[in-house]
Amino acid sequence: MAKVIMVQGTTSNAGKSLITAALCRIFKQDGYKTAPFKSQNMALNSYITRDGLEMGRAQVMQAEAAGIEPDVRMNPILLKPTGEKGSQIVLNGKVFKDMTAGEYYSYKQDMVPHILNAYNSLAEEYDIIVIEGAGSPAEINLKEQDIVNMGMAKMADAPVIIVGDIDRGGVFASLAGTMLLFDEEEKERVKGFVINKFRGEVNLLTPGLEMLENITKVPVLGVVPYMRVDIDDEDSLSERLAGSKGSGLIDIAVIRLPRISNFTDFNIFSLINGVSLRYVSNVKELGEPDMIIIPGTKNTIEDLKWLRQSGLETKIIRHSKEGKSVFGVCGGYQMLGEIINDPESVEGGGSIKGLGLLKTVTDFSKEKTTVQSSGRINVIEGFYSKLSGLEVEGYEIHMGNSHVIEGLPMNTLDSKEDGCVNNNVAGSYLHGIFDNSQVANALVEILADNKGISLEETDEFDFNKYKESQYDKLADCVRKSVNIDKIYKVMGIEK
């Protein structure tokens, strides 16, 4: 069976996902076959595996760091919020049912066999499992039914590292307070602290570190500096979503829908010279970009209503009539059509008029499409002609289908048609359509031509090679900052 280490955090966004990814990369570099694991994840950013199963993107990122293919066993439970109090429960990669928070709380113990089956099967195949917790492990009102923090640590008999975010302030109090709320068995599991996102001279922390160790009887394994690594973020807490000013020669604006999902689809544009990528949530922030992208969403109908009420719909339609680029992905593609029908009440029932920029009709159904797809962009005339024939690959994750009434399907994927193009307006169900650097670069060229400017030619950008370099950068920083030998020791591995 695999050796195991668990990474918990004092809060959400303390850096658990990145520290977990760093350990996966370090162990890989040291010759160990390593896999990440998170029993339960809550996020709208999801991914479809080769088997057509759905899992959280954080574990996909960690699997990439470990140099292995994503496997749904790494995230057996995914909660996708559908509103303020409910979520769609994805169990072992398939939709299980929608539940309120109260309903799910009472159901948690029924999930334990699924968690153990996934974890134990991974543990038989790998040398090391790096488990990530969720939120805070010290939510004392939830401890009785916990299956993702100390509850998971007990199931896996895992030693625990707790990560605290010093950039937010109060890191000593949060680490000490977390320990205070643990019972004695839980305290015994904690083998060290990692202080994350530090800016400044580490020696200035020494008195605080010593006092923390004296109070908690837990060693500080390292202080990780504030890292600037470009790695997929887990959810909408991401700093990527904060920017609203365009500073590049080419300005791409992504609409920050209230229920935005898979916003990582567009990360590649932020890496191309001369391009600014920003996320906007109102008319004032939108300004006059060169391209507007409407991304995926967990609830197309509600976010379409929000788009309408916010005034952004009018601006997007005006933008398109000015001959500028509008592109929709998944739910955004659905919004661009004539009408969305929901006969099976997938999102509340009824029908709603779309933006009318594409001649398509979308019919929701309760059957969820989850599949990896690849193919080519069709031969296109007009605005997007430079995209013609380029290879694309990614994954689809949507409820229902869209039918092209008038116009050209955008892609041919695995012998089926996908998306639609109407001059400067286009849409596709394919998440990852821009990850092929040829597609992203060609689209930027189109935007520059349409603007009447030229961009400096740059070397062909290899997105996968770039991501690999970022994982190595992350691992290098954590290896230099954290006592990795001590982590091996608490796992029972002698170096």
Residue pairs with C-beta under 8 A, 6 or more apart in sequence:
1 120
1 123
1 124
2 35
2 122
2 123
2 124
2 125
2 126
2 127
2 128
2 129
3 127
3 128
3 129
3 491
3 492
3 493
4 123
4 128
4 129
4 130
4 131
4 156
4 157
4 158
4 159
4 491
5 23
5 128
5 129
5 130
5 131
5 158
5 159
5 160
5 161
5 487
5 490
5 491
6 130
6 131
6 132
6 133
6 152
6 153
6 156
6 158
6 159
6 160
6 161
7 16
7 19
7 20
7 23
7 130
7 131
7 132
7 133
7 160
7 161
7 163
8 16
8 133
8 137
8 149
8 150
8 153
8 160
8 161
8 162
8 163
9 15
9 16
9 133
9 135
9 136
9 162
9 163
9 164
9 165
10 136
10 138
10 162
10 163
10 164
10 165
10 171
10 174
10 175
10 177
10 178
11 135
11 136
11 165
11 168
11 174
12 134
12 135
12 136
12 237
13 165
13 237
14 163
14 164
14 165
14 196
15 163
15 165
15 196
15 197
15 224
16 132
16 133
16 134
16 163
17 58
17 61
17 62
17 132
17 234
18 196
18 227
18 229
18 231
18 474
19 161
19 163
19 194
19 196
19 224
19 478
20 36
20 62
20 130
20 131
20 132
21 36
21 61
21 62
21 65
21 231
21 471
21 474
22 65
22 474
22 475
22 477
22 478
22 479
23 34
23 130
23 478
23 487
24 34
24 35
24 36
24 62
24 63
24 65
24 66
24 130
25 65
25 66
25 471
25 472
25 474
25 475
26 475
26 478
26 479
26 484
27 34
27 66
27 127
27 128
27 130
28 34
28 65
28 66
28 67
29 475
32 127
32 128
33 68
33 125
33 126
33 127
33 128
34 66
34 68
34 126
34 127
34 128
34 129
34 130
35 63
35 66
35 68
35 71
35 74
35 122
35 125
35 126
35 128
35 129
35 130
36 59
36 62
36 63
36 65
36 66
36 74
36 129
36 130
36 131
36 132
37 59
37 73
37 74
37 75
37 118
37 119
37 122
37 129
37 130
37 131
37 132
38 56
38 58
38 59
38 74
38 75
38 131
38 132
38 133
38 134
38 148
39 75
39 76
39 77
39 115
39 118
39 119
39 131
39 147
39 148
39 152
40 76
40 77
40 78
40 79
40 111
40 115
40 134
40 147
40 148
41 55
41 56
41 58
41 59
41 75
41 77
41 78
41 79
41 134
41 234
42 78
42 79
42 80
42 81
42 87
42 134
42 235
43 56
43 57
43 58
43 78
43 79
43 80
43 234
43 235
44 80
44 81
44 235
44 236
44 259
44 260
44 261
44 262
44 298
45 56
45 57
45 58
45 232
45 233
45 234
45 235
45 261
45 262
45 263
45 264
46 54
46 55
46 56
46 57
46 78
46 80
46 90
46 261
46 262
46 397
47 54
47 55
47 56
47 57
47 60
47 70
47 395
48 54
48 370
48 371
48 372
48 395
48 396
48 397
48 431
49 55
49 69
49 70
49 71
49 72
49 93
49 372
50 69
50 372
51 72
51 93
52 93
52 370
52 371
52 372
53 72
53 92
53 93
53 94
53 370
54 72
54 78
54 90
54 93
54 94
54 95
54 370
54 397
55 70
55 72
55 74
55 75
55 78
55 90
55 93
56 75
56 78
56 234
57 232
57 234
57 262
57 264
58 75
58 132
58 232
58 234
59 70
59 74
59 75
59 132
60 70
60 232
61 231
61 232
61 234
62 74
62 130
62 132
63 69
63 70
63 71
63 74
64 70
64 467
64 471
65 471
65 474
65 475
71 122
72 92
72 93
72 118
73 118
73 119
73 121
73 122
74 118
74 122
76 91
76 92
76 111
76 114
76 115
76 117
76 118
77 89
77 90
77 91
77 111
77 114
77 115
77 147
78 89
78 90
79 87
79 88
79 89
79 90
79 104
80 87
80 88
80 90
80 261
80 298
81 87
81 259
81 298
82 88
82 98
82 298
82 299
83 299
85 100
85 101
85 102
86 98
86 99
86 100
86 101
87 98
87 99
87 101
87 104
88 95
88 97
88 98
88 298
89 95
89 96
89 97
89 98
89 99
89 104
90 96
91 111
91 114
92 114
92 118
93 370
94 370
95 368
99 107
105 142
105 145
106 145
108 145
108 147
109 145
109 147
111 147
112 147
112 155
115 147
115 152
115 155
116 155
119 129
119 155
119 156
122 129
123 129
123 156
128 491
128 493
129 156
131 152
131 153
131 156
131 158
133 148
133 149
133 152
133 153
134 148
134 149
135 149
136 149
136 178
137 146
137 149
137 150
137 162
137 178
137 182
137 186
138 177
138 178
138 181
138 182
139 146
140 181
143 150
143 151
145 151
146 152
147 155
150 160
150 182
150 186
150 189
152 158
153 160
153 186
153 189
154 185
154 189
158 189
159 189
159 191
159 490
159 491
160 189
160 190
160 191
161 190
161 191
161 192
161 193
161 194
161 221
161 487
162 175
162 178
162 190
162 192
162 193
162 194
162 218
163 193
163 194
163 195
163 196
164 171
164 174
164 175
164 193
164 194
164 195
164 196
165 171
165 196
165 197
166 195
166 196
166 197
166 198
166 223
167 196
167 197
167 198
167 199
167 226
168 197
171 195
172 208
172 211
172 212
175 193
175 195
175 212
175 216
176 212
176 215
176 216
179 187
179 190
179 216
179 218
182 190
190 218
191 218
191 219
191 486
191 490
192 218
192 219
192 220
192 221
192 483
192 486
192 487
192 490
193 212
193 216
193 218
193 219
193 220
193 221
194 220
194 221
194 222
194 223
194 224
194 482
195 205
195 209
195 220
195 222
195 223
195 224
196 224
197 224
197 225
197 226
197 227
198 205
198 223
198 224
198 225
198 226
199 225
199 226
202 223
205 223
209 220
209 223
212 218
212 220
213 219
213 220
219 486
221 482
221 483
221 486
221 487
222 478
222 481
222 482
222 483
223 481
224 477
224 478
224 481
224 482
225 477
225 481
227 473
227 474
227 477
229 470
229 473
229 474
229 477
230 267
230 270
230 271
230 466
230 470
231 467
231 470
231 471
231 474
232 264
232 267
233 239
233 240
233 264
236 260
236 263
238 263
240 263
240 267
240 270
240 279
241 256
241 260
241 263
241 279
242 279
243 277
243 278
243 279
244 278
244 279
244 280
244 285
245 276
245 278
246 252
246 253
246 276
246 278
246 287
246 289
247 276
248 274
248 275
248 276
249 274
249 275
249 448
249 451
249 453
249 455
250 274
250 275
250 276
250 290
250 291
250 444
250 447
250 448
250 451
250 455
251 276
251 278
251 287
251 288
251 289
251 290
251 291
252 266
252 269
252 275
252 276
252 277
252 278
252 289
252 290
252 291
252 293
252 447
253 278
253 279
253 280
253 285
253 286
253 287
253 289
253 291
253 292
253 293
254 263
254 266
254 277
254 278
254 279
254 280
254 292
254 293
254 295
255 279
255 280
255 281
255 292
255 293
255 294
255 295
255 307
255 312
255 316
255 332
256 279
256 280
256 281
257 294
257 295
257 297
257 303
257 306
257 307
257 331
257 332
258 302
258 303
258 306
259 297
259 298
259 299
259 302
259 303
260 295
260 296
260 297
260 303
261 295
261 296
261 297
261 298
261 330
261 331
262 295
262 296
262 329
262 330
262 397
262 431
263 279
263 295
265 295
265 296
265 329
265 431
265 432
265 433
265 434
265 435
266 277
266 293
266 295
266 434
267 277
268 434
268 435
268 437
268 440
268 461
268 463
269 275
269 277
269 434
269 440
269 444
270 276
270 277
271 461
271 463
271 466
272 440
272 441
272 444
272 458
272 461
273 455
273 456
273 458
274 444
274 448
274 455
274 456
275 444
278 285
280 286
280 287
281 310
282 310
282 311
282 312
283 310
283 311
283 312
283 315
286 292
286 312
286 315
289 319
289 324
290 324
290 325
290 447
290 450
290 451
291 324
291 325
291 326
291 327
291 443
291 447
292 316
292 319
292 324
292 325
292 326
292 327
293 326
293 327
293 328
293 329
293 332
294 307
294 316
294 326
294 327
294 328
294 329
294 331
294 332
294 333
294 335
294 336
295 329
295 330
295 331
295 332
296 329
296 330
296 331
296 332
296 397
296 431
297 303
297 330
297 331
297 332
298 331
299 331
299 347
300 331
300 334
300 335
300 340
300 347
300 362
301 340
301 342
301 347
301 348
301 352
302 347
302 348
303 331
303 335
304 335
304 340
304 352
304 354
305 352
307 313
307 316
307 335
307 355
313 355
316 326
316 355
316 357
317 355
317 356
317 357
319 326
320 326
320 357
320 424
320 425
323 383
323 424
323 450
324 424
324 450
325 383
325 424
325 425
325 443
325 446
325 447
325 450
326 336
326 357
326 424
326 425
326 426
327 425
327 426
327 427
328 334
328 335
328 336
328 358
328 426
328 427
328 428
329 427
329 428
329 429
329 430
329 431
329 433
330 396
330 397
330 398
330 428
330 429
330 431
331 398
332 427
333 358
333 360
333 402
333 419
333 420
333 427
333 428
333 429
334 340
334 354
334 362
334 398
334 402
334 427
335 354
335 355
336 354
336 355
336 357
336 358
336 360
336 420
336 425
336 427
337 354
337 355
337 356
337 357
337 358
337 359
337 360
337 361
337 362
337 402
337 420
337 427
338 353
338 354
338 356
338 358
338 359
338 360
338 361
338 405
339 351
339 352
339 353
339 354
339 361
339 362
340 351
340 352
340 354
340 361
340 362
340 364
341 351
341 361
341 362
341 363
341 364
342 348
342 349
342 350
342 351
342 352
342 364
343 349
343 363
343 364
344 364
344 365
344 366
346 364
346 365
346 366
346 399
346 400
347 364
347 399
354 360
354 362
357 422
357 425
358 404
358 407
358 420
358 422
358 425
358 426
358 427
359 404
359 405
359 406
359 407
359 420
359 422
360 402
360 403
360 404
360 405
360 407
360 420
360 427
361 402
361 403
361 405
362 400
362 401
362 402
362 403
363 400
363 401
363 403
364 399
364 400
365 399
365 400
365 401
366 399
367 399
368 397
368 398
368 399
369 396
369 397
369 398
369 399
369 401
369 429
370 395
370 396
370 397
371 395
371 396
372 393
372 394
372 395
372 396
373 393
373 394
373 395
373 396
373 413
373 414
373 418
373 430
374 391
374 392
374 393
374 394
374 413
374 414
375 391
375 392
375 393
375 411
375 412
375 413
375 414
375 418
376 389
376 390
376 391
376 392
376 411
376 412
377 387
377 388
377 389
377 390
377 392
377 410
377 411
377 439
378 388
378 408
378 409
378 410
378 411
378 412
378 421
379 388
379 389
380 387
380 388
380 408
380 410
380 421
382 423
382 424
383 423
383 424
383 446
383 450
384 421
384 424
384 426
384 443
384 446
386 442
386 443
386 445
386 446
387 439
387 442
387 443
387 446
390 436
390 438
390 439
390 442
391 436
391 438
392 411
392 413
392 430
392 432
392 433
392 436
392 439
393 430
393 432
393 435
393 436
394 430
394 431
394 432
394 433
394 435
395 430
395 431
395 432
396 418
396 429
396 430
396 431
397 431
398 429
402 420
402 427
402 429
404 417
404 420
407 420
407 421
407 422
408 420
408 421
409 417
409 418
409 419
409 420
409 421
410 418
410 419
410 420
410 421
410 426
410 427
410 428
411 417
411 418
411 419
411 428
411 430
411 433
412 418
413 430
418 428
418 429
418 430
419 426
419 427
419 428
419 429
419 430
420 426
420 427
424 450
433 439
434 440
434 443
435 463
436 463
437 460
437 461
437 462
437 463
438 460
440 461
441 460
441 461
444 455
445 455
448 454
448 455
478 484
485 495
488 494
488 495
489 495
